Amino acid sequence: MRTSPSTGAISVLTGSYTPDSGGQGPGIAALLLDPTTGHPTYHEQAKPLPVTGASFLAAHPWLDVVYSTNETEAGTVSAVARHDDGTLSPLGDPVSSGGTNPCHLTVHPGGEWLLTANYGSDTAPGTVAVHRLDGDGRLREPTDLVVHPGSGPVTGRQEGSHAHQVLVDPAGRFVLATDLGSDAVFTYRLDTRTGSLERVAVNRLRAGSGPRHLAFAPGGDLVFSADELSSTVTCHGYDAATGTLTALSRVPATAARDVVNQPGGIVASPCGRFVWVTNRGADTVAAFRLDGTTLEPVGEVPAGGSWPRGLTLVAGHLLVANQHSGTLAVLRVRDDGTLGQPHPPLSAPSVVCALAL
C-alpha cells in the first residue's frame, strides 16, 4: 500500500458517474487517507481526471496504472497512469469493453490481462471480456468475449443475463463471474497464452437471489455473495479444484424491514472472521461474524449517506461510497468486527467506488 513519505497518508482513488454518464461527479479523484484517524482529504496536487462513468477501478499488480470502467451504453475501459507526485493522466485511448455498461473489472495476477464484466442492457446480454495489457500497462483490443446465457424470475431485472463482477480466485486458477440476471456464477479458465476463456462450470444459485458481488475468505475455501435481489448474504463453500460453489448458510443483509433493500459492496476481513455489506435502501453497513460456516449479524450502522454502493477496507477502516448523497464516509472497524459510527463524510458527487493504492 502506497503512503505519502512526508505524512504517512494512504493514497486512495475514487470513481464517480460523470455528467455524460448520468451523474455529477468528476470521474477519478485522488485522495489521501490518514491511517490513524481515517480522515480523508483531497490530494492538493492531483486534479480529478475526467473519465466517463468511472464506476469501478482496479490497480495493476506492480505498475503505477489503474483501470476504469466507462459505464455507458457504448461500453469502454480506460487505463490511467499514476505519477510519483500523485497526479493522474490517461494512458492511451479508451478501448471497447466488449459489451454495454461495463460495471466491474480486475487485472489477472500475472499482470498481462484485464478482465471486464459488462452488465448489458434490456436487449444486450451480460458479457465478460479479456484485454491484453502491454508491458507499460496500455490496453489492447479484446482477445476474447464470452456471452452469459440465462434469465431469472424477478420481473424487470432478470429478463436476461447481467454480468456484475469478474474476479480471480485466491489460487489464481479460475476466473469467476457473477451474473445477477441469471442467478449464476460462471467459472472460467483463462488461457494466459492466448487470452481466451474456457467455461468450466456454471454455479446455479437460489432463484431470484440476483448475485451481485463475491468476497473470498482468506483461506479460499469460503466465498460470500451479496445477493442484490433477495437482500441476503450467502456463505458458499468453494472447491478450488473445480471452481464450484455450494451454498452453506444465508442471512438477511439488513435488519430493516420497512424498506426495499439492495445489498451492494461486500468485503471479508483479512482474518476471515467477519464480513461487511453495504445496504442501498436501508442506507447502512451491516457487520456479520462467521461461526464455522454460519453468518451471524453483529451490528449495523448508518452508512454516512444515501445509497451506499462501493465498500473498501483500508487500514482498519471501511470507506463507503454513497452514490445518491455524494458522500464518502469512513467507518472504524473494531476488533470484534462491529463498526463505529461514520466520521463526518467527505463531499464526493456521484461517488460509487474507492480504491486504496
C-alpha positions in Angstrom: 0.0 0.0 0.0 1.4 3.4 -1.0 1.8 6.1 1.5 3.0 9.7 1.4 6.7 9.9 2.5 6.0 13.1 4.4 2.7 12.4 6.1 2.2 8.6 6.0 -1.2 9.1 4.4 -2.5 6.3 2.2 -3.3 7.1 -1.4 -6.9 6.5 -2.4 -8.7 7.0 -5.7 -12.5 7.4 -6.1 -14.6 6.8 -9.1 -17.9 8.5 -9.9 -20.5 8.9 -12.5 -19.9 12.0 -14.7 -22.4 14.3 -16.4 -22.1 12.3 -19.6 -23.0 9.1 -17.8 -25.9 10.3 -15.7 -24.1 11.8 -12.7 -22.4 14.9 -11.4 -19.0 13.5 -10.4 -15.6 14.4 -11.8 -14.6 10.9 -12.9 -11.5 9.8 -10.9 -10.3 11.8 -8.0 -7.2 11.4 -5.8 -7.4 11.4 -2.0 -5.1 11.0 1.0 -6.3 9.0 4.0 -4.9 9.4 7.4 -4.5 5.7 8.6 -4.7 6.7 12.3 -7.9 8.8 12.2 -9.4 7.6 9.0 -9.8 11.2 7.9 -9.8 11.6 4.0 -8.7 14.8 2.2 -8.4 15.6 -1.5 -4.9 15.5 -2.9 -3.8 19.1 -3.4 -1.5 18.5 -6.3 -3.7 15.9 -8.2 -6.6 17.3 -10.1 -9.5 15.0 -10.9 -9.3 13.1 -14.2 -12.5 13.4 -16.3 -13.0 9.7 -17.0 -16.6 9.0 -18.2 -18.6 6.8 -16.0 -15.8 5.6 -13.7 -17.9 3.1 -11.8 -15.1 0.7 -10.8 -11.4 0.9 -10.5 -8.7 -1.8 -10.4 -4.9 -1.4 -10.0 -2.2 -3.2 -11.9 -0.3 -5.6 -9.6 3.1 -3.7 -10.0 2.8 -0.9 -12.5 1.5 2.5 -11.5 -1.5 2.0 -13.7 -5.2 1.9 -12.8 -8.0 0.7 -15.0 -11.5 2.1 -15.0 -14.8 1.0 -16.4 -16.6 3.7 -18.6 -20.1 2.7 -17.8 -22.2 3.8 -20.7 -24.2 2.0 -23.5 -21.1 2.4 -25.7 -19.0 0.4 -23.2 -15.3 1.2 -23.0 -12.5 0.8 -20.5 -9.6 3.2 -19.7 -6.1 2.9 -18.5 -4.8 5.7 -16.2 -1.1 6.4 -15.3 -0.4 7.5 -11.7 2.8 9.6 -11.3 5.1 10.0 -8.4 3.5 13.3 -7.3 0.1 11.7 -7.2 -1.1 13.2 -10.5 -3.1 11.2 -13.0 -3.0 11.1 -16.8 -4.7 9.0 -19.5 -2.5 6.0 -20.7 -3.7 5.7 -24.3 -7.2 6.0 -25.6 -10.2 4.1 -24.1 -11.0 0.8 -25.9 -14.2 -1.2 -26.3 -15.2 -3.2 -23.3 -16.8 -5.8 -25.5 -20.3 -5.0 -24.3 -22.6 -2.4 -22.8 -22.5 -0.8 -19.4 -19.2 -2.2 -18.0 -19.5 -2.3 -14.3 -16.5 -4.2 -12.9 -13.0 -5.2 -13.9 -9.9 -6.8 -12.5 -6.3 -7.4 -13.5 -5.2 -11.0 -13.7 -2.4 -11.6 -11.1 0.1 -12.2 -13.9 -0.3 -8.6 -15.0 -0.9 -9.3 -18.7 -4.7 -9.4 -18.9 -7.6 -7.3 -17.9 -11.0 -8.9 -17.3 -14.2 -6.8 -17.6 -17.8 -7.6 -16.7 -20.4 -5.9 -18.9 -23.8 -5.6 -17.2 -25.6 -5.4 -20.6 -29.0 -3.8 -21.0 -32.6 -4.7 -21.6 -31.7 -6.1 -25.0 -28.0 -6.8 -24.7 -26.8 -9.8 -22.6 -24.2 -9.7 -20.0 -20.6 -10.5 -21.2 -17.1 -10.9 -19.9 -14.2 -9.5 -22.0 -10.5 -10.1 -21.9 -7.9 -7.5 -23.0 -4.2 -7.9 -23.4 -2.0 -5.4 -21.5 1.2 -4.1 -22.9 4.4 -4.0 -20.9 3.7 -0.5 -19.8 0.1 -1.3 -18.9 -1.6 0.1 -22.0 -4.8 -1.6 -23.2 -5.1 -3.5 -26.4 -8.2 -4.7 -28.2 -10.2 -7.6 -26.6 -8.8 -11.1 -27.2 -12.0 -12.9 -26.1 -15.6 -12.2 -25.3 -18.0 -14.7 -23.6 -21.7 -14.2 -23.5 -23.7 -15.2 -20.5 -26.9 -17.1 -21.1 -29.9 -17.4 -18.9 -32.6 -15.3 -17.0 -34.4 -15.3 -13.7 -37.8 -14.9 -12.1 -37.6 -11.3 -11.0 -39.6 -9.2 -13.4 -37.8 -6.1 -14.7 -34.4 -7.3 -13.5 -33.9 -10.8 -14.8 -35.3 -11.0 -18.3 -31.8 -11.6 -19.5 -28.3 -12.1 -18.1 -26.4 -9.3 -16.4 -22.7 -9.8 -15.5 -21.9 -7.8 -12.4 -18.4 -8.8 -11.3 -15.4 -10.7 -12.5 -12.6 -11.8 -10.2 -9.8 -14.4 -10.0 -10.0 -17.0 -7.2 -7.3 -16.9 -4.5 -5.4 -19.8 -6.0 -5.2 -17.9 -9.3 -6.7 -21.0 -11.1 -10.1 -19.8 -12.1 -12.0 -16.7 -13.2 -15.4 -16.2 -11.6 -18.1 -14.0 -13.0 -21.3 -13.3 -11.1 -24.5 -12.8 -13.1 -27.4 -11.0 -11.4 -29.8 -11.7 -14.3 -29.3 -15.5 -14.5 -28.8 -16.2 -10.8 -25.4 -17.8 -11.5 -21.7 -17.7 -11.0 -19.8 -18.7 -14.2 -16.4 -20.3 -13.7 -13.8 -19.9 -16.5 -10.2 -20.9 -17.1 -8.1 -18.2 -18.7 -5.5 -19.3 -21.2 -2.7 -16.9 -20.4 -1.0 -17.5 -23.8 -4.0 -16.5 -26.0 -6.2 -14.5 -23.6 -9.2 -16.8 -24.2 -11.7 -18.0 -21.6 -12.9 -21.6 -21.4 -16.1 -22.2 -19.3 -15.6 -25.0 -16.8 -18.7 -24.7 -14.5 -22.0 -22.8 -14.1 -23.0 -22.5 -10.5 -26.7 -22.0 -10.2 -27.6 -20.0 -7.1 -31.0 -19.6 -5.5 -33.6 -18.4 -7.9 -34.3 -14.7 -7.7 -31.3 -14.0 -5.5 -29.5 -11.8 -8.0 -25.9 -12.3 -7.0 -24.0 -9.0 -7.4 -20.5 -9.3 -5.8 -18.4 -12.0 -4.2 -15.7 -11.7 -1.5 -13.4 -14.6 -0.7 -12.3 -15.6 2.8 -8.5 -15.5 3.0 -8.2 -19.3 3.0 -10.0 -19.6 -0.3 -12.4 -22.3 0.8 -15.3 -20.0 1.5 -16.8 -17.2 -0.6 -19.5 -14.8 0.4 -22.1 -13.3 -2.0 -24.1 -10.1 -1.8 -27.4 -11.1 -3.2 -29.0 -7.9 -4.6 -32.5 -9.0 -5.4 -33.2 -11.2 -2.4 -31.4 -8.8 0.0 -29.4 -11.6 1.5 -25.8 -12.5 2.2 -24.8 -16.1 1.5 -21.8 -18.1 2.6 -20.7 -20.7 0.0 -18.1 -23.4 0.1 -15.6 -23.1 -2.7 -13.9 -26.1 -4.3 -10.7 -24.7 -5.7 -10.1 -27.8 -7.7 -13.3 -27.5 -9.8 -14.3 -23.8 -9.4 -17.7 -24.8 -7.9 -19.8 -23.2 -5.2 -22.1 -24.8 -2.6 -24.4 -22.6 -0.5 -23.9 -23.3 3.2 -25.8 -20.5 5.1 -27.8 -17.4 4.3 -28.9 -14.3 6.3 -30.8 -11.1 5.6 -28.5 -8.3 4.6 -30.2 -5.8 6.9 -32.4 -5.8 10.0 -34.6 -3.1 8.4 -38.0 -4.5 7.3 -39.8 -1.4 6.1 -37.7 -0.6 3.1 -36.8 -2.2 -0.2 -33.2 -3.0 0.1 -30.4 -3.9 -2.3 -27.0 -5.0 -1.0 -24.1 -3.5 -2.9 -20.5 -3.9 -1.9 -19.2 -6.8 0.2 -15.8 -7.2 2.0 -14.3 -10.1 4.0 -11.8 -9.4 6.8 -8.2 -10.5 6.4 -8.6 -12.7 9.4 -11.6 -14.5 7.8 -13.9 -14.0 10.8 -16.0 -11.0 9.6 -18.0 -9.9 6.6 -19.4 -6.4 5.9 -22.0 -5.4 3.4 -23.5 -2.0 2.2 -27.3 -1.8 2.1 -28.8 0.5 -0.5 -32.3 1.4 0.7 -31.6 0.8 4.4 -28.6 3.1 3.9 -26.5 1.1 6.3 -23.4 -1.0 6.5 -24.0 -4.4 8.2 -21.4 -6.5 10.0 -21.5 -10.3 10.2 -19.4 -12.8 12.2 -18.6 -16.2 10.8 -19.3 -19.1 13.2 -17.9 -22.1 11.3 -19.8 -21.6 8.0 -22.8 -19.8 9.6 -23.1 -16.0 9.2 -24.3 -14.2 12.3 -25.3 -10.5 12.3 -23.3 -8.5 14.9 -24.4 -4.9 14.1 -25.5 -2.4 11.6 -24.6 1.3 11.4 -25.6 4.3 9.2 -23.6 4.5 6.0 -23.0 8.2 6.3 -25.1 9.0 3.3 -27.7 7.7 0.8 -27.4 4.7 -1.4 -24.1 3.2 -0.2 -22.5 1.3 -3.1 -18.8 0.6 -3.0 -17.1 -0.7 0.1 -13.3 -0.7 0.6 -11.3 -1.9 3.6 -8.1 0.0 4.3 -6.0 0.5 7.5 -8.7 -0.7 9.9 -11.4 1.5 8.3 -14.2 0.9 5.8 -14.6 3.5 3.0 -18.3 3.8 2.0 -19.2 5.4 -1.4 -22.6 6.9 -1.0 -23.8 7.5 -4.6 -27.1 9.5 -4.2 -25.9 11.8 -1.4 -22.5 12.2 -3.0 -20.5 11.5 0.2 -17.6 9.3 1.0 -17.9 8.1 4.6 -15.4 6.3 6.8 -16.3 3.7 9.5 -13.7 2.4 12.0 -13.6 -1.4 12.3 -13.5 -2.6 15.9 -11.6 -5.8 17.0 -14.9 -7.7 17.3 -15.9 -6.8 13.7 -18.5 -4.2 14.7 -18.3 -0.8 13.2 -18.0 2.7 14.7 -20.4 5.5 13.7 -19.4 7.3 10.4 -17.0 10.2 10.6 -18.3 13.5 9.0 -18.3 12.5 5.4 -16.3 14.0 2.6 -18.3 15.6 -0.3 -17.8 13.4 -3.4 -20.5 13.9 -6.0 -21.9 10.7 -7.6 -19.2 8.6 -6.0 -19.6 4.8 -6.4 -16.2 3.2 -5.6 -12.9 3.7 -3.9 -9.5 2.1 -4.5 -6.7 2.1 -1.9 -3.2 2.0 -3.6 
